[in-house]
Amino acid sequence: MPTPTLYHTNSLEYEPKHRNVHHNNENCPDGKRIKKEHRVEGTGNKPLCDECKKL
Ligand SMILES: [Zn+2]
């Protein structure tokens, strides 16, 4: 299964600042910290993460 382009996480393992954003880039350092099993497809109605904005 291909990995989705837009993803986020709802896992409480992550700090709110990482939980309350979504990512649109596979190379995002914060996005990479999300484990596969914690990834959720889509934005989750969360704002784009700051690191992804720079990429
Ligand atoms: Zn990101």
mmCIF file of the protein (N, C-alpha, C, O) and its ligand, coordinates in Angstrom:
data_MODEL
# 
_entry.id   MODEL 
# 
loop_
_entity.id 
_entity.type 
_entity.pdbx_number_of_molecules 
1 polymer     1 
2 non-polymer 1 
# 
_entity_poly.entity_id                      1 
_entity_poly.type                           'polypeptide(L)' 
_entity_poly.nstd_linkage                   no 
_entity_poly.nstd_monomer                   no 
_entity_poly.pdbx_seq_one_letter_code       MPTPTLYHTNSLEYEPKHRNVHHNNENCPDGKRIKKEHRVEGTGNKPLCDECKKL 
_entity_poly.pdbx_seq_one_letter_code_can   MPTPTLYHTNSLEYEPKHRNVHHNNENCPDGKRIKKEHRVEGTGNKPLCDECKKL 
_entity_poly.pdbx_strand_id                 A 
# 
loop_
_entity_poly_seq.entity_id 
_entity_poly_seq.num 
_entity_poly_seq.mon_id 
_entity_poly_seq.hetero 
1 1  MET n 
1 2  PRO n 
1 3  THR n 
1 4  PRO n 
1 5  THR n 
1 6  LEU n 
1 7  TYR n 
1 8  HIS n 
1 9  THR n 
1 10 ASN n 
1 11 SER n 
1 12 LEU n 
1 13 GLU n 
1 14 TYR n 
1 15 GLU n 
1 16 PRO n 
1 17 LYS n 
1 18 HIS n 
1 19 ARG n 
1 20 ASN n 
1 21 VAL n 
1 22 HIS n 
1 23 HIS n 
1 24 ASN n 
1 25 ASN n 
1 26 GLU n 
1 27 ASN n 
1 28 CYS n 
1 29 PRO n 
1 30 ASP n 
1 31 GLY n 
1 32 LYS n 
1 33 ARG n 
1 34 ILE n 
1 35 LYS n 
1 36 LYS n 
1 37 GLU n 
1 38 HIS n 
1 39 ARG n 
1 40 VAL n 
1 41 GLU n 
1 42 GLY n 
1 43 THR n 
1 44 GLY n 
1 45 ASN n 
1 46 LYS n 
1 47 PRO n 
1 48 LEU n 
1 49 CYS n 
1 50 ASP n 
1 51 GLU n 
1 52 CYS n 
1 53 LYS n 
1 54 LYS n 
1 55 LEU n 
# 
loop_
_struct_asym.id 
_struct_asym.entity_id 
A 1 
B 2 
# 
loop_
_chem_comp.id 
_chem_comp.type 
_chem_comp.mon_nstd_flag 
ARG 'L-peptide linking' y 
ASN 'L-peptide linking' y 
ASP 'L-peptide linking' y 
CYS 'L-peptide linking' y 
GLU 'L-peptide linking' y 
GLY 'peptide linking'   y 
HIS 'L-peptide linking' y 
ILE 'L-peptide linking' y 
LEU 'L-peptide linking' y 
LYS 'L-peptide linking' y 
MET 'L-peptide linking' y 
PRO 'L-peptide linking' y 
SER 'L-peptide linking' y 
THR 'L-peptide linking' y 
TYR 'L-peptide linking' y 
VAL 'L-peptide linking' y 
ZN  non-polymer         . 
# 
_pdbx_entity_nonpoly.entity_id   2 
_pdbx_entity_nonpoly.name        ? 
_pdbx_entity_nonpoly.comp_id     ZN 
# 
_pdbx_nonpoly_scheme.asym_id         B 
_pdbx_nonpoly_scheme.entity_id       2 
_pdbx_nonpoly_scheme.mon_id          ZN 
_pdbx_nonpoly_scheme.ndb_seq_num     1 
_pdbx_nonpoly_scheme.pdb_seq_num     101 
_pdbx_nonpoly_scheme.auth_seq_num    101 
_pdbx_nonpoly_scheme.pdb_mon_id      ZN 
_pdbx_nonpoly_scheme.auth_mon_id     ZN 
_pdbx_nonpoly_scheme.pdb_strand_id   A 
_pdbx_nonpoly_scheme.pdb_ins_code    . 
# 
loop_
_atom_site.group_PDB 
_atom_site.id 
_atom_site.type_symbol 
_atom_site.label_atom_id 
_atom_site.label_alt_id 
_atom_site.label_comp_id 
_atom_site.label_asym_id 
_atom_site.label_entity_id 
_atom_site.label_seq_id 
_atom_site.pdbx_PDB_ins_code 
_atom_site.Cartn_x 
_atom_site.Cartn_y 
_atom_site.Cartn_z 
_atom_site.occupancy 
_atom_site.B_iso_or_equiv 
_atom_site.pdbx_formal_charge 
_atom_site.auth_seq_id 
_atom_site.auth_comp_id 
_atom_site.auth_asym_id 
_atom_site.auth_atom_id 
_atom_site.pdbx_PDB_model_num 
ATOM   1   N  N  . MET A 1 1  ? 0.852  -1.198 0.000  1.00 0.00 ? 1   MET A N  1 
ATOM   2   C  CA . MET A 1 1  ? 0.000  0.000  0.000  1.00 0.00 ? 1   MET A CA 1 
ATOM   3   C  C  . MET A 1 1  ? 0.885  1.245  0.000  1.00 0.00 ? 1   MET A C  1 
ATOM   4   O  O  . MET A 1 1  ? 1.770  1.375  0.846  1.00 0.00 ? 1   MET A O  1 
ATOM   5   N  N  . PRO A 1 2  ? 0.655  2.155  -0.937 1.00 0.00 ? 2   PRO A N  1 
ATOM   6   C  CA . PRO A 1 2  ? 1.476  3.381  -0.963 1.00 0.00 ? 2   PRO A CA 1 
ATOM   7   C  C  . PRO A 1 2  ? 1.167  4.261  0.237  1.00 0.00 ? 2   PRO A C  1 
ATOM   8   O  O  . PRO A 1 2  ? 0.040  4.294  0.732  1.00 0.00 ? 2   PRO A O  1 
ATOM   9   N  N  . THR A 1 3  ? 2.180  4.968  0.692  1.00 0.00 ? 3   THR A N  1 
ATOM   10  C  CA . THR A 1 3  ? 1.949  5.866  1.825  1.00 0.00 ? 3   THR A CA 1 
ATOM   11  C  C  . THR A 1 3  ? 1.227  7.117  1.338  1.00 0.00 ? 3   THR A C  1 
ATOM   12  O  O  . THR A 1 3  ? 1.538  7.647  0.271  1.00 0.00 ? 3   THR A O  1 
ATOM   13  N  N  . PRO A 1 4  ? 0.266  7.581  2.124  1.00 0.00 ? 4   PRO A N  1 
ATOM   14  C  CA . PRO A 1 4  ? -0.494 8.763  1.708  1.00 0.00 ? 4   PRO A CA 1 
ATOM   15  C  C  . PRO A 1 4  ? 0.357  10.031 1.699  1.00 0.00 ? 4   PRO A C  1 
ATOM   16  O  O  . PRO A 1 4  ? 1.333  10.143 2.440  1.00 0.00 ? 4   PRO A O  1 
ATOM   17  N  N  . THR A 1 5  ? -0.021 10.965 0.865  1.00 0.00 ? 5   THR A N  1 
ATOM   18  C  CA . THR A 1 5  ? 0.721  12.217 0.789  1.00 0.00 ? 5   THR A CA 1 
ATOM   19  C  C  . THR A 1 5  ? 0.398  13.118 1.978  1.00 0.00 ? 5   THR A C  1 
ATOM   20  O  O  . THR A 1 5  ? 1.279  13.777 2.530  1.00 0.00 ? 5   THR A O  1 
ATOM   21  N  N  . LEU A 1 6  ? -0.876 13.137 2.362  1.00 0.00 ? 6   LEU A N  1 
ATOM   22  C  CA . LEU A 1 6  ? -1.270 13.940 3.520  1.00 0.00 ? 6   LEU A CA 1 
ATOM   23  C  C  . LEU A 1 6  ? -1.459 13.006 4.704  1.00 0.00 ? 6   LEU A C  1 
ATOM   24  O  O  . LEU A 1 6  ? -2.177 12.010 4.617  1.00 0.00 ? 6   LEU A O  1 
ATOM   25  N  N  . TYR A 1 7  ? -0.815 13.335 5.794  1.00 0.00 ? 7   TYR A N  1 
ATOM   26  C  CA . TYR A 1 7  ? -0.939 12.452 6.950  1.00 0.00 ? 7   TYR A CA 1 
ATOM   27  C  C  . TYR A 1 7  ? -0.764 13.213 8.243  1.00 0.00 ? 7   TYR A C  1 
ATOM   28  O  O  . TYR A 1 7  ? -0.226 14.320 8.270  1.00 0.00 ? 7   TYR A O  1 
ATOM   29  N  N  . HIS A 1 8  ? -1.230 12.597 9.313  1.00 0.00 ? 8   HIS A N  1 
ATOM   30  C  CA . HIS A 1 8  ? -1.099 13.177 10.648 1.00 0.00 ? 8   HIS A CA 1 
ATOM   31  C  C  . HIS A 1 8  ? -1.146 12.012 11.630 1.00 0.00 ? 8   HIS A C  1 
ATOM   32  O  O  . HIS A 1 8  ? -1.170 10.848 11.230 1.00 0.00 ? 8   HIS A O  1 
ATOM   33  N  N  . THR A 1 9  ? -1.160 12.338 12.907 1.00 0.00 ? 9   THR A N  1 
ATOM   34  C  CA . THR A 1 9  ? -1.306 11.285 13.912 1.00 0.00 ? 9   THR A CA 1 
ATOM   35  C  C  . THR A 1 9  ? -2.205 11.784 15.025 1.00 0.00 ? 9   THR A C  1 
ATOM   36  O  O  . THR A 1 9  ? -2.242 12.973 15.344 1.00 0.00 ? 9   THR A O  1 
ATOM   37  N  N  . ASN A 1 10 ? -2.924 10.846 15.601 1.00 0.00 ? 10  ASN A N  1 
ATOM   38  C  CA . ASN A 1 10 ? -3.729 11.156 16.783 1.00 0.00 ? 10  ASN A CA 1 
ATOM   39  C  C  . ASN A 1 10 ? -3.156 10.478 18.023 1.00 0.00 ? 10  ASN A C  1 
ATOM   40  O  O  . ASN A 1 10 ? -3.745 10.528 19.103 1.00 0.00 ? 10  ASN A O  1 
ATOM   41  N  N  . SER A 1 11 ? -2.004 9.848  17.850 1.00 0.00 ? 11  SER A N  1 
ATOM   42  C  CA . SER A 1 11 ? -1.447 9.081  18.962 1.00 0.00 ? 11  SER A CA 1 
ATOM   43  C  C  . SER A 1 11 ? -0.960 9.989  20.083 1.00 0.00 ? 11  SER A C  1 
ATOM   44  O  O  . SER A 1 11 ? -0.295 10.998 19.846 1.00 0.00 ? 11  SER A O  1 
ATOM   45  N  N  . LEU A 1 12 ? -1.306 9.609  21.303 1.00 0.00 ? 12  LEU A N  1 
ATOM   46  C  CA . LEU A 1 12 ? -0.895 10.396 22.462 1.00 0.00 ? 12  LEU A CA 1 
ATOM   47  C  C  . LEU A 1 12 ? 0.591  10.219 22.762 1.00 0.00 ? 12  LEU A C  1 
ATOM   48  O  O  . LEU A 1 12 ? 1.117  10.845 23.682 1.00 0.00 ? 12  LEU A O  1 
ATOM   49  N  N  . GLU A 1 13 ? 1.266  9.375  21.995 1.00 0.00 ? 13  GLU A N  1 
ATOM   50  C  CA . GLU A 1 13 ? 2.715  9.227  22.167 1.00 0.00 ? 13  GLU A CA 1 
ATOM   51  C  C  . GLU A 1 13 ? 3.469  10.485 21.772 1.00 0.00 ? 13  GLU A C  1 
ATOM   52  O  O  . GLU A 1 13 ? 4.625  10.665 22.154 1.00 0.00 ? 13  GLU A O  1 
ATOM   53  N  N  . TYR A 1 14 ? 2.820  11.353 21.010 1.00 0.00 ? 14  TYR A N  1 
ATOM   54  C  CA . TYR A 1 14 ? 3.516  12.523 20.483 1.00 0.00 ? 14  TYR A CA 1 
ATOM   55  C  C  . TYR A 1 14 ? 3.074  13.783 21.209 1.00 0.00 ? 14  TYR A C  1 
ATOM   56  O  O  . TYR A 1 14 ? 1.963  13.865 21.732 1.00 0.00 ? 14  TYR A O  1 
ATOM   57  N  N  . GLU A 1 15 ? 3.966  14.758 21.230 1.00 0.00 ? 15  GLU A N  1 
ATOM   58  C  CA . GLU A 1 15 ? 3.645  16.030 21.856 1.00 0.00 ? 15  GLU A CA 1 
ATOM   59  C  C  . GLU A 1 15 ? 2.517  16.706 21.089 1.00 0.00 ? 15  GLU A C  1 
ATOM   60  O  O  . GLU A 1 15 ? 2.369  16.500 19.884 1.00 0.00 ? 15  GLU A O  1 
ATOM   61  N  N  . PRO A 1 16 ? 1.712  17.524 21.797 1.00 0.00 ? 16  PRO A N  1 
ATOM   62  C  CA . PRO A 1 16 ? 0.611  18.211 21.114 1.00 0.00 ? 16  PRO A CA 1 
ATOM   63  C  C  . PRO A 1 16 ? 1.068  18.969 19.875 1.00 0.00 ? 16  PRO A C  1 
ATOM   64  O  O  . PRO A 1 16 ? 0.349  19.005 18.877 1.00 0.00 ? 16  PRO A O  1 
ATOM   65  N  N  . LYS A 1 17 ? 2.254  19.576 19.922 1.00 0.00 ? 17  LYS A N  1 
ATOM   66  C  CA . LYS A 1 17 ? 2.686  20.358 18.757 1.00 0.00 ? 17  LYS A CA 1 
ATOM   67  C  C  . LYS A 1 17 ? 2.945  19.471 17.550 1.00 0.00 ? 17  LYS A C  1 
ATOM   68  O  O  . LYS A 1 17 ? 2.924  19.953 16.418 1.00 0.00 ? 17  LYS A O  1 
ATOM   69  N  N  . HIS A 1 18 ? 3.186  18.206 17.766 1.00 0.00 ? 18  HIS A N  1 
ATOM   70  C  CA . HIS A 1 18 ? 3.334  17.271 16.654 1.00 0.00 ? 18  HIS A CA 1 
ATOM   71  C  C  . HIS A 1 18 ? 2.027  16.570 16.327 1.00 0.00 ? 18  HIS A C  1 
ATOM   72  O  O  . HIS A 1 18 ? 1.844  16.052 15.226 1.00 0.00 ? 18  HIS A O  1 
ATOM   73  N  N  . ARG A 1 19 ? 1.124  16.560 17.296 1.00 0.00 ? 19  ARG A N  1 
ATOM   74  C  CA . ARG A 1 19 ? -0.153 15.871 17.117 1.00 0.00 ? 19  ARG A CA 1 
ATOM   75  C  C  . ARG A 1 19 ? -1.183 16.790 16.458 1.00 0.00 ? 19  ARG A C  1 
ATOM   76  O  O  . ARG A 1 19 ? -2.119 16.324 15.808 1.00 0.00 ? 19  ARG A O  1 
ATOM   77  N  N  . ASN A 1 20 ? -1.000 18.089 16.633 1.00 0.00 ? 20  ASN A N  1 
ATOM   78  C  CA . ASN A 1 20 ? -2.025 19.025 16.181 1.00 0.00 ? 20  ASN A CA 1 
ATOM   79  C  C  . ASN A 1 20 ? -1.752 19.621 14.807 1.00 0.00 ? 20  ASN A C  1 
ATOM   80  O  O  . ASN A 1 20 ? -2.307 20.662 14.457 1.00 0.00 ? 20  ASN A O  1 
ATOM   81  N  N  . VAL A 1 21 ? -0.915 18.975 14.043 1.00 0.00 ? 21  VAL A N  1 
ATOM   82  C  CA . VAL A 1 21 ? -0.628 19.445 12.685 1.00 0.00 ? 21  VAL A CA 1 
ATOM   83  C  C  . VAL A 1 21 ? -0.711 18.254 11.728 1.00 0.00 ? 21  VAL A C  1 
ATOM   84  O  O  . VAL A 1 21 ? -0.713 17.098 12.153 1.00 0.00 ? 21  VAL A O  1 
ATOM   85  N  N  . HIS A 1 22 ? -0.779 18.555 10.437 1.00 0.00 ? 22  HIS A N  1 
ATOM   86  C  CA . HIS A 1 22 ? -0.661 17.473 9.454  1.00 0.00 ? 22  HIS A CA 1 
ATOM   87  C  C  . HIS A 1 22 ? 0.559  17.741 8.587  1.00 0.00 ? 22  HIS A C  1 
ATOM   88  O  O  . HIS A 1 22 ? 1.108  18.843 8.598  1.00 0.00 ? 22  HIS A O  1 
ATOM   89  N  N  . HIS A 1 23 ? 0.979  16.740 7.842  1.00 0.00 ? 23  HIS A N  1 
ATOM   90  C  CA . HIS A 1 23 ? 2.172  16.830 7.005  1.00 0.00 ? 23  HIS A CA 1 
ATOM   91  C  C  . HIS A 1 23 ? 1.812  16.527 5.560  1.00 0.00 ? 23  HIS A C  1 
ATOM   92  O  O  . HIS A 1 23 ? 0.900  15.748 5.285  1.00 0.00 ? 23  HIS A O  1 
ATOM   93  N  N  . ASN A 1 24 ? 2.533  17.145 4.647  1.00 0.00 ? 24  ASN A N  1 
ATOM   94  C  CA . ASN A 1 24 ? 2.290  16.871 3.225  1.00 0.00 ? 24  ASN A CA 1 
ATOM   95  C  C  . ASN A 1 24 ? 3.579  16.466 2.520  1.00 0.00 ? 24  ASN A C  1 
ATOM   96  O  O  . ASN A 1 24 ? 3.638  16.446 1.291  1.00 0.00 ? 24  ASN A O  1 
ATOM   97  N  N  . ASN A 1 25 ? 4.608  16.146 3.294  1.00 0.00 ? 25  ASN A N  1 
ATOM   98  C  CA . ASN A 1 25 ? 5.896  15.825 2.688  1.00 0.00 ? 25  ASN A CA 1 
ATOM   99  C  C  . ASN A 1 25 ? 6.525  14.636 3.408  1.00 0.00 ? 25  ASN A C  1 
ATOM   100 O  O  . ASN A 1 25 ? 6.640  14.628 4.634  1.00 0.00 ? 25  ASN A O  1 
ATOM   101 N  N  . GLU A 1 26 ? 6.929  13.635 2.633  1.00 0.00 ? 26  GLU A N  1 
ATOM   102 C  CA . GLU A 1 26 ? 7.550  12.442 3.225  1.00 0.00 ? 26  GLU A CA 1 
ATOM   103 C  C  . GLU A 1 26 ? 8.904  12.770 3.827  1.00 0.00 ? 26  GLU A C  1 
ATOM   104 O  O  . GLU A 1 26 ? 9.404  12.013 4.659  1.00 0.00 ? 26  GLU A O  1 
ATOM   105 N  N  . ASN A 1 27 ? 9.504  13.872 3.429  1.00 0.00 ? 27  ASN A N  1 
ATOM   106 C  CA . ASN A 1 27 ? 10.834 14.230 3.925  1.00 0.00 ? 27  ASN A CA 1 
ATOM   107 C  C  . ASN A 1 27 ? 10.787 15.112 5.166  1.00 0.00 ? 27  ASN A C  1 
ATOM   108 O  O  . ASN A 1 27 ? 11.831 15.507 5.686  1.00 0.00 ? 27  ASN A O  1 
ATOM   109 N  N  . CYS A 1 28 ? 9.597  15.419 5.639  1.00 0.00 ? 28  CYS A N  1 
ATOM   110 C  CA . CYS A 1 28 ? 9.478  16.263 6.827  1.00 0.00 ? 28  CYS A CA 1 
ATOM   111 C  C  . CYS A 1 28 ? 10.098 15.563 8.033  1.00 0.00 ? 28  CYS A C  1 
ATOM   112 O  O  . CYS A 1 28 ? 9.728  14.430 8.342  1.00 0.00 ? 28  CYS A O  1 
ATOM   113 N  N  . PRO A 1 29 ? 11.037 16.220 8.722  1.00 0.00 ? 29  PRO A N  1 
ATOM   114 C  CA . PRO A 1 29 ? 11.672 15.575 9.885  1.00 0.00 ? 29  PRO A CA 1 
ATOM   115 C  C  . PRO A 1 29 ? 10.673 15.243 10.988 1.00 0.00 ? 29  PRO A C  1 
ATOM   116 O  O  . PRO A 1 29 ? 10.799 14.211 11.649 1.00 0.00 ? 29  PRO A O  1 
ATOM   117 N  N  . ASP A 1 30 ? 9.696  16.098 11.189 1.00 0.00 ? 30  ASP A N  1 
ATOM   118 C  CA . ASP A 1 30 ? 8.681  15.803 12.204 1.00 0.00 ? 30  ASP A CA 1 
ATOM   119 C  C  . ASP A 1 30 ? 7.759  14.680 11.740 1.00 0.00 ? 30  ASP A C  1 
ATOM   120 O  O  . ASP A 1 30 ? 7.382  13.807 12.522 1.00 0.00 ? 30  ASP A O  1 
ATOM   121 N  N  . GLY A 1 31 ? 7.404  14.715 10.468 1.00 0.00 ? 31  GLY A N  1 
ATOM   122 C  CA . GLY A 1 31 ? 6.546  13.666 9.917  1.00 0.00 ? 31  GLY A CA 1 
ATOM   123 C  C  . GLY A 1 31 ? 7.206  12.305 9.968  1.00 0.00 ? 31  GLY A C  1 
ATOM   124 O  O  . GLY A 1 31 ? 6.551  11.287 10.192 1.00 0.00 ? 31  GLY A O  1 
ATOM   125 N  N  . LYS A 1 32 ? 8.510  12.302 9.758  1.00 0.00 ? 32  LYS A N  1 
ATOM   126 C  CA . LYS A 1 32 ? 9.251  11.037 9.785  1.00 0.00 ? 32  LYS A CA 1 
ATOM   127 C  C  . LYS A 1 32 ? 9.233  10.407 11.168 1.00 0.00 ? 32  LYS A C  1 
ATOM   128 O  O  . LYS A 1 32 ? 9.415  9.198  11.308 1.00 0.00 ? 32  LYS A O  1 
ATOM   129 N  N  . ARG A 1 33 ? 9.016  11.221 12.183 1.00 0.00 ? 33  ARG A N  1 
ATOM   130 C  CA . ARG A 1 33 ? 9.011  10.694 13.548 1.00 0.00 ? 33  ARG A CA 1 
ATOM   131 C  C  . ARG A 1 33 ? 7.734  9.918  13.858 1.00 0.00 ? 33  ARG A C  1 
ATOM   132 O  O  . ARG A 1 33 ? 7.669  9.163  14.828 1.00 0.00 ? 33  ARG A O  1 
ATOM   133 N  N  . ILE A 1 34 ? 6.720  10.121 13.015 1.00 0.00 ? 34  ILE A N  1 
ATOM   134 C  CA . ILE A 1 34 ? 5.474  9.384  13.225 1.00 0.00 ? 34  ILE A CA 1 
ATOM   135 C  C  . ILE A 1 34 ? 5.667  7.951  12.735 1.00 0.00 ? 34  ILE A C  1 
ATOM   136 O  O  . ILE A 1 34 ? 6.016  7.721  11.577 1.00 0.00 ? 34  ILE A O  1 
ATOM   137 N  N  . LYS A 1 35 ? 5.440  7.014  13.612 1.00 0.00 ? 35  LYS A N  1 
ATOM   138 C  CA . LYS A 1 35 ? 5.582  5.609  13.219 1.00 0.00 ? 35  LYS A CA 1 
ATOM   139 C  C  . LYS A 1 35 ? 4.449  5.222  12.291 1.00 0.00 ? 35  LYS A C  1 
ATOM   140 O  O  . LYS A 1 35 ? 3.356  5.785  12.340 1.00 0.00 ? 35  LYS A O  1 
ATOM   141 N  N  . LYS A 1 36 ? 4.738  4.238  11.435 1.00 0.00 ? 36  LYS A N  1 
ATOM   142 C  CA . LYS A 1 36 ? 3.746  3.793  10.442 1.00 0.00 ? 36  LYS A CA 1 
ATOM   143 C  C  . LYS A 1 36 ? 2.403  3.481  11.076 1.00 0.00 ? 36  LYS A C  1 
ATOM   144 O  O  . LYS A 1 36 ? 1.355  3.860  10.553 1.00 0.00 ? 36  LYS A O  1 
ATOM   145 N  N  . GLU A 1 37 ? 2.440  2.790  12.203 1.00 0.00 ? 37  GLU A N  1 
ATOM   146 C  CA . GLU A 1 37 ? 1.185  2.353  12.813 1.00 0.00 ? 37  GLU A CA 1 
ATOM   147 C  C  . GLU A 1 37 ? 0.408  3.510  13.438 1.00 0.00 ? 37  GLU A C  1 
ATOM   148 O  O  . GLU A 1 37 ? -0.760 3.362  13.799 1.00 0.00 ? 37  GLU A O  1 
ATOM   149 N  N  . HIS A 1 38 ? 1.079  4.683  13.563 1.00 0.00 ? 38  HIS A N  1 
ATOM   150 C  CA . HIS A 1 38 ? 0.405  5.846  14.135 1.00 0.00 ? 38  HIS A CA 1 
ATOM   151 C  C  . HIS A 1 38 ? -0.040 6.831  13.066 1.00 0.00 ? 38  HIS A C  1 
ATOM   152 O  O  . HIS A 1 38 ? -0.677 7.841  13.367 1.00 0.00 ? 38  HIS A O  1 
ATOM   153 N  N  . ARG A 1 39 ? 0.297  6.537  11.823 1.00 0.00 ? 39  ARG A N  1 
ATOM   154 C  CA . ARG A 1 39 ? -0.055 7.456  10.747 1.00 0.00 ? 39  ARG A CA 1 
ATOM   155 C  C  . ARG A 1 39 ? -1.508 7.326  10.361 1.00 0.00 ? 39  ARG A C  1 
ATOM   156 O  O  . ARG A 1 39 ? -2.035 6.222  10.225 1.00 0.00 ? 39  ARG A O  1 
ATOM   157 N  N  . VAL A 1 40 ? -2.151 8.468  10.184 1.00 0.00 ? 40  VAL A N  1 
ATOM   158 C  CA . VAL A 1 40 ? -3.529 8.501  9.711  1.00 0.00 ? 40  VAL A CA 1 
ATOM   159 C  C  . VAL A 1 40 ? -3.546 9.325  8.430  1.00 0.00 ? 40  VAL A C  1 
ATOM   160 O  O  . VAL A 1 40 ? -2.945 10.397 8.359  1.00 0.00 ? 40  VAL A O  1 
ATOM   161 N  N  . GLU A 1 41 ? -4.240 8.812  7.421  1.00 0.00 ? 41  GLU A N  1 
ATOM   162 C  CA . GLU A 1 41 ? -4.298 9.513  6.146  1.00 0.00 ? 41  GLU A CA 1 
ATOM   163 C  C  . GLU A 1 41 ? -5.173 10.765 6.263  1.00 0.00 ? 41  GLU A C  1 
ATOM   164 O  O  . GLU A 1 41 ? -6.169 10.777 6.986  1.00 0.00 ? 41  GLU A O  1 
ATOM   165 N  N  . GLY A 1 42 ? -4.782 11.816 5.537  1.00 0.00 ? 42  GLY A N  1 
ATOM   166 C  CA . GLY A 1 42 ? -5.571 13.052 5.501  1.00 0.00 ? 42  GLY A CA 1 
ATOM   167 C  C  . GLY A 1 42 ? -5.050 14.092 6.484  1.00 0.00 ? 42  GLY A C  1 
ATOM   168 O  O  . GLY A 1 42 ? -4.078 13.870 7.206  1.00 0.00 ? 42  GLY A O  1 
ATOM   169 N  N  . THR A 1 43 ? -5.730 15.231 6.485  1.00 0.00 ? 43  THR A N  1 
ATOM   170 C  CA . THR A 1 43 ? -5.249 16.344 7.305  1.00 0.00 ? 43  THR A CA 1 
ATOM   171 C  C  . THR A 1 43 ? -5.791 16.307 8.725  1.00 0.00 ? 43  THR A C  1 
ATOM   172 O  O  . THR A 1 43 ? -5.210 16.918 9.622  1.00 0.00 ? 43  THR A O  1 
ATOM   173 N  N  . GLY A 1 44 ? -6.889 15.603 8.940  1.00 0.00 ? 44  GLY A N  1 
ATOM   174 C  CA . GLY A 1 44 ? -7.509 15.612 10.256 1.00 0.00 ? 44  GLY A CA 1 
ATOM   175 C  C  . GLY A 1 44 ? -8.006 16.996 10.632 1.00 0.00 ? 44  GLY A C  1 
ATOM   176 O  O  . GLY A 1 44 ? -8.190 17.286 11.814 1.00 0.00 ? 44  GLY A O  1 
ATOM   177 N  N  . ASN A 1 45 ? -8.227 17.862 9.637  1.00 0.00 ? 45  ASN A N  1 
ATOM   178 C  CA . ASN A 1 45 ? -8.624 19.258 9.866  1.00 0.00 ? 45  ASN A CA 1 
ATOM   179 C  C  . ASN A 1 45 ? -7.609 20.013 10.714 1.00 0.00 ? 45  ASN A C  1 
ATOM   180 O  O  . ASN A 1 45 ? -7.953 20.949 11.435 1.00 0.00 ? 45  ASN A O  1 
ATOM   181 N  N  . LYS A 1 46 ? -6.355 19.590 10.614 1.00 0.00 ? 46  LYS A N  1 
ATOM   182 C  CA . LYS A 1 46 ? -5.285 20.256 11.363 1.00 0.00 ? 46  LYS A CA 1 
ATOM   183 C  C  . LYS A 1 46 ? -4.477 21.124 10.405 1.00 0.00 ? 46  LYS A C  1 
ATOM   184 O  O  . LYS A 1 46 ? -4.435 20.844 9.207  1.00 0.00 ? 46  LYS A O  1 
ATOM   185 N  N  . PRO A 1 47 ? -3.834 22.175 10.917 1.00 0.00 ? 47  PRO A N  1 
ATOM   186 C  CA . PRO A 1 47 ? -3.011 23.024 10.049 1.00 0.00 ? 47  PRO A CA 1 
ATOM   187 C  C  . PRO A 1 47 ? -1.752 22.300 9.587  1.00 0.00 ? 47  PRO A C  1 
ATOM   188 O  O  . PRO A 1 47 ? -1.301 21.338 10.207 1.00 0.00 ? 47  PRO A O  1 
ATOM   189 N  N  . LEU A 1 48 ? -1.203 22.786 8.488  1.00 0.00 ? 48  LEU A N  1 
ATOM   190 C  CA . LEU A 1 48 ? 0.040  22.207 7.955  1.00 0.00 ? 48  LEU A CA 1 
ATOM   191 C  C  . LEU A 1 48 ? 1.186  22.493 8.916  1.00 0.00 ? 48  LEU A C  1 
ATOM   192 O  O  . LEU A 1 48 ? 1.262  23.580 9.489  1.00 0.00 ? 48  LEU A O  1 
ATOM   193 N  N  . CYS A 1 49 ? 2.067  21.533 9.092  1.00 0.00 ? 49  CYS A N  1 
ATOM   194 C  CA . CYS A 1 49 ? 3.168  21.715 10.042 1.00 0.00 ? 49  CYS A CA 1 
ATOM   195 C  C  . CYS A 1 49 ? 4.209  22.712 9.493  1.00 0.00 ? 49  CYS A C  1 
ATOM   196 O  O  . CYS A 1 49 ? 4.382  22.865 8.284  1.00 0.00 ? 49  CYS A O  1 
ATOM   197 N  N  . ASP A 1 50 ? 4.876  23.368 10.420 1.00 0.00 ? 50  ASP A N  1 
ATOM   198 C  CA . ASP A 1 50 ? 5.838  24.420 10.048 1.00 0.00 ? 50  ASP A CA 1 
ATOM   199 C  C  . ASP A 1 50 ? 6.987  23.869 9.228  1.00 0.00 ? 50  ASP A C  1 
ATOM   200 O  O  . ASP A 1 50 ? 7.474  24.538 8.317  1.00 0.00 ? 50  ASP A O  1 
ATOM   201 N  N  . GLU A 1 51 ? 7.431  22.647 9.540  1.00 0.00 ? 51  GLU A N  1 
ATOM   202 C  CA . GLU A 1 51 ? 8.548  22.054 8.804  1.00 0.00 ? 51  GLU A CA 1 
ATOM   203 C  C  . GLU A 1 51 ? 8.130  21.778 7.357  1.00 0.00 ? 51  GLU A C  1 
ATOM   204 O  O  . GLU A 1 51 ? 8.912  21.995 6.431  1.00 0.00 ? 51  GLU A O  1 
ATOM   205 N  N  . CYS A 1 52 ? 6.908  21.303 7.167  1.00 0.00 ? 52  CYS A N  1 
ATOM   206 C  CA . CYS A 1 52 ? 6.430  21.026 5.814  1.00 0.00 ? 52  CYS A CA 1 
ATOM   207 C  C  . CYS A 1 52 ? 6.336  22.324 4.996  1.00 0.00 ? 52  CYS A C  1 
ATOM   208 O  O  . CYS A 1 52 ? 6.566  22.316 3.787  1.00 0.00 ? 52  CYS A O  1 
ATOM   209 N  N  . LYS A 1 53 ? 6.005  23.418 5.651  1.00 0.00 ? 53  LYS A N  1 
ATOM   210 C  CA . LYS A 1 53 ? 5.909  24.708 4.949  1.00 0.00 ? 53  LYS A CA 1 
ATOM   211 C  C  . LYS A 1 53 ? 7.251  25.116 4.369  1.00 0.00 ? 53  LYS A C  1 
ATOM   212 O  O  . LYS A 1 53 ? 7.311  25.771 3.328  1.00 0.00 ? 53  LYS A O  1 
ATOM   213 N  N  . LYS A 1 54 ? 8.335  24.727 5.046  1.00 0.00 ? 54  LYS A N  1 
ATOM   214 C  CA . LYS A 1 54 ? 9.672  25.118 4.600  1.00 0.00 ? 54  LYS A CA 1 
ATOM   215 C  C  . LYS A 1 54 ? 10.153 24.258 3.445  1.00 0.00 ? 54  LYS A C  1 
ATOM   216 O  O  . LYS A 1 54 ? 11.008 24.678 2.665  1.00 0.00 ? 54  LYS A O  1 
ATOM   217 N  N  . LEU A 1 55 ? 9.598  23.038 3.334  1.00 0.00 ? 55  LEU A N  1 
ATOM   218 C  CA . LEU A 1 55 ? 10.077 22.090 2.327  1.00 0.00 ? 55  LEU A CA 1 
ATOM   219 C  C  . LEU A 1 55 ? 9.516  22.411 0.948  1.00 0.00 ? 55  LEU A C  1 
ATOM   220 O  O  . LEU A 1 55 ? 9.818  21.712 -0.019 1.00 0.00 ? 55  LEU A O  1 
HETATM 221 ZN ZN . ZN  B 2 .  ? 5.610  18.164 8.528  1.00 0.00 2 101 ZN  A ZN 1 
# 
